[in-house]
Amino acid sequence: MELQHRLREAGLYDGPMNGRYNEDVEWGVGQYQQARELWSDGWGVYGPETRQWLESETAGR
């Protein structure tokens, strides 16, 4: 759910806060990566680089 909160804070997710990594979460992660040109994790994959960037820019709650 923390990822969903962070994506919502970034304006990239408006779905339910249920802790599921579904298509909407994947799309939000991919859009975040694309906007910041983060390619090492793979599009839509919440890997180390994407996580580091997202956590540095959001509060998570």
C-alpha positions in Angstrom: 0.0 0.0 0.0 2.9 2.3 0.5 3.7 2.3 -3.2 0.1 3.1 -4.0 0.2 6.0 -1.5 3.4 7.3 -3.1 2.0 7.0 -6.6 -1.1 8.8 -5.5 1.0 11.6 -4.0 2.8 11.9 -7.3 -0.6 12.1 -9.2 -0.1 8.7 -10.9 -2.6 6.5 -9.2 -6.2 6.9 -8.2 -7.3 3.4 -7.6 -8.1 1.5 -4.3 -5.5 1.3 -1.6 -5.4 -2.5 -1.4 -1.7 -3.4 -1.6 -2.1 -5.1 -5.0 0.4 -4.6 -7.8 -2.2 -4.5 -10.6 -2.2 -2.9 -14.1 -3.0 0.5 -12.7 -0.1 0.4 -10.3 2.2 -0.8 -13.0 1.0 2.0 -15.3 1.7 4.5 -12.6 5.2 3.2 -12.0 5.9 3.2 -15.8 4.7 6.7 -16.2 6.8 7.8 -13.3 9.9 6.1 -14.8 9.2 7.6 -18.2 8.9 11.1 -16.8 12.3 10.8 -15.1 14.0 8.6 -17.7 14.6 5.7 -15.3 15.2 2.7 -17.4 17.4 0.3 -15.4 14.4 -1.5 -13.6 12.4 -2.0 -16.8 9.1 -0.2 -17.6 6.5 -0.7 -14.8 8.9 -2.6 -12.6 9.3 -1.2 -9.1 13.0 -2.0 -8.7 15.8 -0.4 -6.8 16.3 2.7 -8.9 12.7 3.6 -9.2 12.1 3.0 -5.5 15.0 5.2 -4.5 13.7 8.1 -6.7 10.1 7.8 -5.7 10.9 7.5 -2.0 13.1 10.7 -2.3 10.2 12.6 -3.8 7.2 11.5 -1.8 6.3 11.0 1.8 4.4 7.7 1.4 1.3 8.6 3.5 
